[in-house]
Amino acid sequence: MQAPRRAGTYTAAIHLVDTDRLIYDLTMRSNPEAGPQLTRTQKARREDIVAAAITVINRDGYAAASVDKIARDAGTTKSTVLYHFKTKDAINEALLSSLFEDGAAYMAAYIVAAETRPEKLRAYVTSNLRYIADHAAHVSAVHRILQNTKLRPDIDDPVAWLTRLLAEGRQSGEFGAFDPRVVALSIRAVIDGAAFHFTAHPGLDFDLYICEATQLFDKATRP
């Protein structure tokens, strides 16, 4: 998952720190003018507004997703929404950030727990696809925002990370003979394609898709 490029957001990254393990590092790259830490009530209200924005964007389309509609779906007033988010762009930013932050945290728990590089690769593919499947509405709303705004991701290149993992696995003998970058690009193509396929086919057997994709790259990288 990737985080949006805007001031005042969090950027999530999973870094390879040596040849034996991965650590999960969430770094806050926030604007010093972003304001004080939110209270529990403020966080809950912001989450309600973001959830309403996801519903309205998917139901009515991005252009029709006004602050008024979002407020109605959130069960609050327009003034309350604008108190927490000064503009619709700020809502978009929060919607994107929450998806990428939560996705990175979800994946990291599985990747860090895995011991060998093949296990880490399986954890990466499985957890990424599972998160997409379980958050299809959120992913769909993000697609609509990216299609209609200039908001774009700004995190470590996942292809570069995968390439390093695969290259080190080849050197250690845990993986077979292949071009690490080609395989890394293939993995990302399957995952990024799934983000669109899953949202377009809600009746899809996600478990089968995830299992097949994981086995595909397991076989492709096996010694």
C-alpha positions in Angstrom: 0.0 0.0 0.0 1.1 3.6 -0.6 0.4 6.8 1.2 -0.7 10.1 -0.4 1.7 13.0 -1.0 0.4 15.8 1.1 1.5 17.8 4.1 0.2 16.5 7.4 0.0 12.8 6.5 1.6 9.7 7.8 3.8 7.6 5.6 4.1 3.9 6.1 7.0 1.9 5.0 8.4 -1.7 5.4 12.2 -1.7 5.2 14.7 -4.4 4.7 17.4 -3.7 7.3 19.7 -6.7 6.8 19.8 -10.1 5.1 17.9 -12.0 7.8 14.9 -10.0 8.8 12.4 -7.2 8.1 11.3 -4.6 10.5 8.2 -2.5 10.3 8.7 1.2 10.6 5.9 3.7 10.6 7.3 7.1 10.4 5.3 10.3 10.9 6.0 12.9 8.2 3.6 15.4 9.4 3.3 19.1 8.9 4.5 20.9 12.1 1.4 23.2 11.6 -1.0 20.2 11.6 -2.1 21.0 15.1 -2.4 19.2 18.5 -2.9 15.5 19.0 -6.6 14.6 18.4 -8.7 13.4 21.3 -10.5 10.0 21.2 -13.8 11.8 20.4 -12.2 13.8 17.6 -10.7 10.7 16.1 -14.0 8.8 16.2 -15.8 11.7 14.5 -13.2 11.9 11.8 -13.4 8.2 11.2 -17.2 8.5 10.9 -16.8 11.3 8.3 -14.3 9.3 6.3 -16.5 6.2 6.4 -19.4 8.4 5.1 -17.2 9.8 2.4 -16.4 6.2 1.2 -20.1 5.4 1.0 -21.0 8.6 -0.8 -18.2 8.4 -3.3 -19.0 4.8 -4.2 -22.8 5.4 -4.3 -23.0 8.8 -6.1 -19.6 9.2 -7.8 -16.7 11.4 -6.9 -18.1 14.6 -8.5 -21.4 14.3 -6.7 -19.8 13.5 -3.3 -20.4 16.9 -1.8 -19.6 17.9 1.8 -23.3 18.2 2.4 -24.0 14.6 1.3 -21.0 13.4 3.4 -22.4 15.2 6.4 -25.8 13.7 6.0 -24.4 10.2 5.7 -22.2 10.7 8.7 -25.3 11.8 10.7 -23.9 15.3 11.4 -23.8 18.8 10.0 -21.8 20.4 7.3 -20.2 22.7 9.8 -19.1 19.8 11.9 -17.5 18.2 8.9 -15.7 21.4 8.0 -14.5 21.8 11.6 -12.6 18.5 11.2 -11.8 18.8 7.5 -11.5 22.3 6.1 -12.1 21.2 2.6 -13.2 18.3 0.5 -9.6 17.8 -0.5 -8.7 17.3 3.2 -11.4 14.6 3.4 -9.8 12.9 0.3 -6.4 13.1 1.9 -7.6 11.5 5.1 -9.5 8.8 3.2 -6.3 7.8 1.3 -4.1 8.1 4.3 -6.3 5.8 6.4 -6.3 3.1 3.7 -2.5 3.1 3.2 -1.6 3.4 6.9 -3.9 0.6 8.0 -2.9 -1.6 5.1 0.8 -1.2 5.9 0.3 -2.0 9.5 -1.8 -5.1 8.7 0.8 -6.4 6.2 3.8 -5.6 8.5 2.5 -7.8 11.3 2.6 -10.9 9.0 5.8 -10.0 7.2 7.8 -9.4 10.4 6.5 -12.6 11.9 7.7 -14.7 9.0 11.2 -16.1 9.3 12.6 -17.1 5.9 12.5 -15.0 2.7 10.0 -17.4 1.0 7.7 -17.1 4.1 8.1 -13.3 3.9 7.2 -13.3 0.2 4.1 -15.4 0.9 3.2 -13.2 3.8 3.6 -10.1 1.6 1.4 -11.4 -1.3 -1.2 -13.0 0.9 -1.6 -10.1 3.4 -1.7 -7.4 0.6 -4.4 -9.3 -1.3 -6.4 -10.1 1.8 -6.4 -6.5 2.9 -7.7 -5.4 -0.5 -10.4 -8.0 -0.4 -11.5 -7.0 3.1 -11.6 -3.3 2.3 -12.9 -3.3 -1.3 -15.2 -0.3 -0.7 -12.4 1.8 0.7 -10.1 0.7 -2.2 -12.8 1.6 -4.7 -13.2 5.1 -3.2 -9.5 5.6 -3.4 -9.5 4.7 -7.1 -12.2 7.3 -7.8 -10.2 10.0 -5.9 -7.0 9.2 -7.8 -8.9 9.3 -11.1 -10.4 12.7 -10.3 -7.6 14.6 -8.4 -3.9 15.2 -8.5 -3.4 13.5 -5.1 -0.7 10.9 -5.6 1.3 8.3 -3.5 4.6 9.1 -1.9 6.3 6.1 -0.2 9.2 3.8 -0.7 9.0 2.0 -4.1 7.4 -1.5 -3.4 9.0 -2.9 -6.5 12.5 -1.9 -5.2 11.7 -3.5 -1.8 10.5 -6.7 -3.5 13.5 -6.7 -5.8 15.9 -6.6 -2.8 14.1 -9.3 -1.0 14.1 -11.6 -4.0 17.8 -10.8 -4.8 18.9 -11.6 -1.3 16.8 -14.8 -1.4 18.6 -15.9 -4.5 22.0 -15.2 -3.0 21.1 -17.2 0.1 19.8 -20.1 -2.0 16.3 -19.7 -0.7 15.0 -18.8 -4.1 15.8 -20.2 -7.6 17.2 -18.6 -10.7 15.2 -15.7 -12.1 15.5 -12.0 -12.6 14.4 -10.4 -9.3 13.1 -7.1 -10.8 11.0 -8.9 -13.4 9.4 -11.1 -10.8 9.0 -8.1 -8.5 7.2 -6.2 -11.2 5.0 -9.3 -11.9 4.0 -9.5 -8.2 3.0 -5.9 -8.1 1.1 -6.2 -11.4 -1.0 -9.1 -9.9 -1.6 -7.2 -6.7 -2.4 -3.8 -8.3 -4.6 -5.6 -10.8 -6.5 -7.3 -8.0 -7.2 -3.9 -6.5 -9.4 -3.2 -9.5 -10.7 -6.7 -10.1 -11.8 -7.3 -6.5 -13.8 -4.1 -6.4 -15.4 -4.8 -9.8 -16.4 -8.4 -8.9 -17.7 -8.5 -5.3 -18.9 -12.1 -5.8 -15.4 -13.3 -6.6 -14.0 -16.2 -4.6 -11.3 -14.1 -2.9 -9.8 -17.0 -1.0 -9.2 -19.0 -4.2 -7.7 -15.9 -5.9 -5.4 -15.2 -3.0 -4.4 -18.9 -2.8 -3.7 -19.2 -6.5 -1.7 -16.0 -6.7 0.4 -17.0 -3.6 1.1 -20.4 -5.1 2.0 -18.9 -8.4 4.8 -16.9 -7.0 5.8 -19.6 -4.6 6.4 -21.9 -7.6 8.0 -19.2 -9.7 10.6 -18.5 -7.0 11.2 -22.0 -5.7 14.9 -23.3 -6.0 
